[in-house]
Amino acid sequence: MSQTTNKSSNTVWHHATVTRARRAELNRHQSKVLWFTGLSGAGKSTIAHAVEEELYQKGFHTFVLDGDNVRHGLCGDLGFSDADRVENIRRIGEVSKLFVEAGVLVLTAFISPFRADRDKVRALLNTGDFIEIYCQCPLTVCEERDVKGLYKRARAGEIKAFTGISSPYEEPESPELVIDTSLLSLEQSVQTVLDFLVARGVYAA
């Protein structure tokens, strides 16, 4: 169940002596949010975890926020109504912002079907900190993969409000990166992300 959030009163932001800039210097990389979005079965989680593995091998500080995993805890009280999807992404956005301040390269893998919700997360962060990565893949290909059997259940009416079938997915209008996962291999997709990060100066090659 989604809840209305109110601003806390009588609170003052405490400024730490260990800053984000100091963490970046220590870590040898900038902190960013790599926001993987796309239909179920488009490869978001697979690519995010594979990219994290490559970054980890470089000794970088990373963490993946995965859609299914988050719903076991932080968002365990939410369903899949439009309102709950909005609240789910709002929470992830706030957590991602904390990770960025902590100096971490945070990779998120969420369908995040509504453009407005993704834009709200972008607005939470400093310019350039939100890297939207659209895992583009035709619905027909996603259904063919159907790793979790969700599309079959959605087509049978067993799952209500399923993105791509009975609930809309709003494609990004100006993502920082588009990966066509119906054409690129996992290795090619990962390298595309890594090349982008180097080009953006997130870390040195």
N, C-alpha and C positions, 0 to 999 in steps of 0.2 A: 504494500500500500504506500503510495507516495504521500509525503507530508509537506505542508507549507513551511518554508524556512524563513525565520525572522532574524534580523541582525542582532547579534549579541550587544548588550549595553554595558557600559562601564568597563570597557576593555581597551587597552592601549597596546599597540604593536611594539614588541621588544626587539631592539636591534642588536644582533649578535656581533661579536668581534671577529668570528670566523665567517667571512663573507663568501658569497658565491664565486667571486673573482679569485679568491685565495684557493678555493677548492678546485677550480678549473686549472690553476697553475700546478697544484699538487697532482691532480689526476691526469694531466697532459691532454685534456680534451674539454670541449665546452659541454654544457648540459643542455639538452633539448628534449622536446616531446616529438617522437616519431609516431604519428597517429595513422595507423593502418585502418582503412575503411573499405567496405565492399560487402557484397552479398555473402550469405553463408555458403561456404564451399569455394570461395574465391581465392583462398590461400593466405588470408591475413595472419592467422596464428602460426602457420607453418613458416612463412617468410620471416615474421617477427622473431621467432625463436632461433631461426637459422642466422639471422643478422646478429642477434645477441651473442650467439656462440662465437661468431667471427670477432666481434668487438671484445668479448671476454678473453679470447686468445691473445688479444693485443694488450691485455692488462687493464682494460677500461672498466669503469664502474657503470653497470647496467641493471635494468630490471624490466621484466615484461609484465604488464597488466593485461591479463587475458579475460575476455568476456565471460566465459563459463566459470573460471576460477573466482572471479570477483563476486559472482552471484552466490558463492558458497559462504561468503562472510559479509563484507562491507555492504553489499547490495542484496543480501539474502532475504530481505523483507519486501523486495519489489517483484512485481509480476511483469507482464509484457504488454500492458495497455500503453497507449500513447503517453499518458501522464507518467507512468512508471518508467518508460524508456527515457523520457526527458530527465527525470530525477536521477536515473542510473548514470547518464552521461554527465550531469552536473557534478555528481560526487566524484566521478573519475577525473573530471577536469580539475577539481580542487586538490585531489591527491597527486595528480600529475604536476601541478604547480609546486607542491611541496618537494617532490622529487627533483625538480629542476633547481630549486633553491639549495637542495642538498648536494648538488653537483653531479647528479646521475643522468645518464642517457636513458630515458624511460621510453619504452616501446609499448604502445597500446594496440590491442587487436579487438576491435569492436565493430559490429555492423554499423552502429551509430547512423541510423537511416535518415535522420532529419538534418538537413543542411543548417538550419538555425541553431541546433544544438552544438554542432561542430564549430560554428562561428562563435558561439558563446565561449567555448573553451579557448579558442584562438584569442578572443578579447581578454581573457583572464591573464594571458601571458604577454611578456614583452615582445615587441616586433622581432620576428625572425626565430622565436623560440618554438613556435608551433609549425611542424612540418607535416602537412597532410599528404599521405601516400594512398592514392586510390588504386586498390587492387581490382582492376577492371576485368570482368569476365562475364560472358553472355550467360543469361539465366539457364539456357539449355545445357551449357557445359557444367554449370554448378549442379544442376539436377542430375546430370549423368554421373558426376562424382558422388554426390549425396553420401558422404562418408558416414554421417551419423543417422542416415535414414529419415531425416527431418522433412525433406521435400515430399517424400512418399506419404508420410503421415499428414502433412499439410494438405496435399492434394486429396487425401481421403477425408479431410474435414476433422481430423483428430487434433490438430493444432490450430488454434485460432490466432488471428492477427500475425501471420507469419510473413516476414519481409520478403517481397518479391512475388508472393502468391496472393495473399489477402491483405497485405499491408504494404504501403509504398516504400521505395528506396529512392532518395533524392541524390542523384549523382553530384559530386563536387563540381563547382563551376570553374574554379581556378586552383586546383591542387598544386602543391609544389612538385609532385612527382606522380606519374601515372605508370603503373606496371600492368601490362596485359598478360595475365597469368594463363590465358588460353594459348598464348604463343611462346612465352618465355619459360625456360626450365627453372627449377628452383635455384640452381647455381647462378643462372643469368639474372634472375630477379634479385638475388642477394647482392651480386656484384654491382647491379644498377644502383642499389641503395647506398652501398659503400662508396662508390664513385661520386655519388651526389654529396655525401657527407664531406668527403675530401674537398670537392669543388667549393662547397660552402664554408670551408675552413673550420669545420667542427673538430677535426683533428688533422694532423699532418700525415701524409702517406709515408 
